[in-house]
Amino acid sequence: MGPGTLNQVLQYLPAMADPNLLVGMDSADDAGVYRLTEELALIQTVDFFTPVVDDPYLYGQIAAANALSDVYAMGGRPLTAMNIVAFPSKKVDTTVLGEILRGGADKILEAGAVLVGGHSIDDEEPKYGLAVTGIVHPDRIVTNCGARPGDKLVLTKPLGIGIITTAIKAEMATGELEQEVSRWMATLNREAAAAMAATGVHACTDITGFGLLGHGLEMARGSGVDLVIDAGAIPVLPQVLELAAMGLIPGGAYNNRRYVEADIDIAAGVPEALQDVLYDPQTSGGLLIAVAAEKAAGLMAALKERGVSAARLIGEVQSGRGRILVQSGR
């Protein structure tokens, strides 16, 4: 579902008023947060989708990593997870489902969480994901609404996942490229979140279906600032620009562009293929972090120490009214 459609639907829901609801539907954050005590709050999120790779075990890993990411983006630690399954059991051997669930379970264990159950239905197309509960101290919640003028912007994973998975479906991606993108999608944002928590940051969101510009705009609007992004500093997966130039663009990228482009100013020198990458929907993408300028070097050092090798400084925050400015960069 595109961001425009989602916002239209949400207007039908009643307002939720509770003094312990610390993060709810009134913002575009990655998860909800509910305070239990003065020192403990629950993070709750859910995510699932259709297969993005052919290997069922790998698909389970990717779907689980994607769902767990929302807890990391809020500064929390995953605690429990429940499977969400739709599967054509009368058409596809259930050993395939077993491999999907095994992949998800292994990723849950890697995150240090526990699987406590789930729910399944028969459906024409496989779908898998998780409902995840995490924990965080109420004073250490990281939302996407806290970016401040002068902050530096850090992106922890390269872009181009949607373009490559589109190429895979079109049988125009090499096996090596498929392995590379699968590795990134199955990588937890745990280490990036740990570096973020150790440093102290102002805002964070994970980059998923709305792309860098869609999720970045949510941060800009929620924080009441403008984001200035250096197009030349954006980390991009191998062969992505070539595939984008060939027209292998997922439909979600066009939806993202239509919804947010009125609030995006892109310099004339930014190539069209790179613009497509900025709108590209990601599956289990990285974290976009706003950190005080004086802490940026420390965050980058912490990310490197924890093996988050693709992290890059990609821009900064300035005073504004909820827009993104993309500069041509180097």
C-alpha positions, -999 to +999 in steps of 0.1 A: +000+000+000+014+034-010+019+062+015-009+083+000-034+055+003-023+047+038-028+083+050-063+083+034-073+052+053-059+062+086-082+093+088-112+069+095-096+057+127-106+073+160-080+091+181-063+071+208-059+090+240-039+073+268-012+090+290+009+059+286+008+058+248+042+074+241+043+068+203+010+061+185-007+067+151-005+105+153+031+103+139+046+083+111+069+064+133+081+028+128+064+013+158+041+020+186+054+025+222+034+020+254+048+028+288+044+001+315+064+017+343+087+046+347+116+025+335+100+002+309+080+006+277+068-019+252+075-014+214+050-031+192+052-036+154+041-059+126+052-065+091+048-092+064+051-095+026+052-118-004+084-136-014+113-114-027+136-144-034+130-179-045+148-197-016+122-202+012+147-203+040+163-170+029+128-155+024+120-163+060+152-147+072+146-115+052+110-112+063+120-116+099+149-091+097+126-066+081+100-069+109+126-068+137+141-036+122+113-014+134+122-022+170+158-013+164+148+020+147+130+030+179+161+024+200+148-008+215+156-045+219+133-072+204+118-095+231+092-118+215+079-125+180+048-142+166+046-157+131+021-143+105+016-168+077-005-170+046+002-201+025-014-220-004-012-254+014-032-272-012-009-262-040+026-260-025+043-286-005+043-277+032+080-284+035+084-250+017+065-234+046+087-253+071+118-237+055+103-203+056+095-206+093+129-221+100+145-191+083+124-167+104+131-186+136+169-186+131+168-148+125+147-143+157+172-163+177+201-142+161+183-111+174+182-125+209+144-127+209+120-157+213+093-170+191+061-175+211+035-185+185+016-171+155-013-175+132-017-190+097-044-189+070-047-205+035-041-180+008-034-181-030+000-164-025+026-170+002+030-142+028+052-142+058+063-118+086+062-112+123+044-093+150+073-082+173+073-069+208+104-051+221+114-031+252+130+003+257+135+027+286+109+055+281+136+081+283+156+064+255+130+061+228+143+072+194+116+085+171+117+100+136+105+134+149+136+146+168+160+158+141+175+192+148+191+219+126+228+212+124+225+174+128+243+151+104+225+123+085+239+088+085+226+059+063+237+024+074+229+002+043+233+008+006+202+015-016+189-003-046+173-034-031+139-029-049+156-024-083+177-055-079+148-077-068+129-064-098+159-075-120+158-109-103+122-114-112+130-104-148+159-129-148+183-100-155+204-102-124+235-124-119+236-151-092+264-131-075+242-100-074+213-120-060+235-133-033+248-098-025+213-082-022+200-112-002+229-108+023+220-072+029+183-079+033+189-107+058+213-085+078+198-073+111+200-036+120+210-048+155+246-036+154+237-002+139+211+003+166+236-006+193+261+020+179+232+045+178+223+038+215+259+040+226+264+074+209+231+091+216+212+104+186+182+127+179+161+108+154+160+075+134+139+057+109+145+025+090+143+027+052+117+003+038+088+006+014+087+043+010+123+046+000+150+070+013+131+101+002+097+089+015+109+079+049+133+109+050+104+132+043+085+117+072+115+126+094+116+161+080+079+167+084+077+152+119+107+172+131+097+205+114+131+207+095+145+203+061+169+175+051+198+183+028+211+151+011+243+148-009+235+126-038+271+118-044+275+104-009+247+079-011+259+042-009+244+022-037+245-016-043+265-029-073+250-026-108+220-007-095+225+024-115+230+004-147+198-016-140+178+016-132+190+031-165+176+000-183+142+007-168+141-020-142+123+001-117+097-014-093+062+001-094+065+012-058+092+036-068+068+054-091+042+055-064+067+070-039+078+096-064+042+107-071+034+110-035+064+130-022+079+148-052+060+180-044+082+184-013+115+172-028+139+196-046+164+177-067+193+196-082+196+195-120+229+176-119+215+145-102+212+117-128+178+103-135+189+068-126+202+080-092+169+098-086+151+064-092+174+049-065+164+076-040+127+067-045+134+029-046+114+009-021+137-011+002+131-045+018+149-047+052+169-015+044+192+004+067+187+030+093+186+068+086+200+085+117+201+122+126+229+128+151+244+160+165+273+172+145+298+169+174+288+132+178+288+122+141+325+111+141+319+090+172+288+074+157+307+065+125+335+050+146+311+029+166+294+017+134+327+007+119+337-011+151+305-031+150+309-041+114+284-017+098+308-012+069+285+005+045+274+034+068+280+068+052+274+104+061+249+115+035+238+150+045+226+173+072+196+189+088+187+225+085+159+248+096+129+245+073+093+234+070+094+197+061+112+193+028+141+175+013+168+191-008+189+167-029+222+183-040+242+169-069+273+164-047+306+152-061 
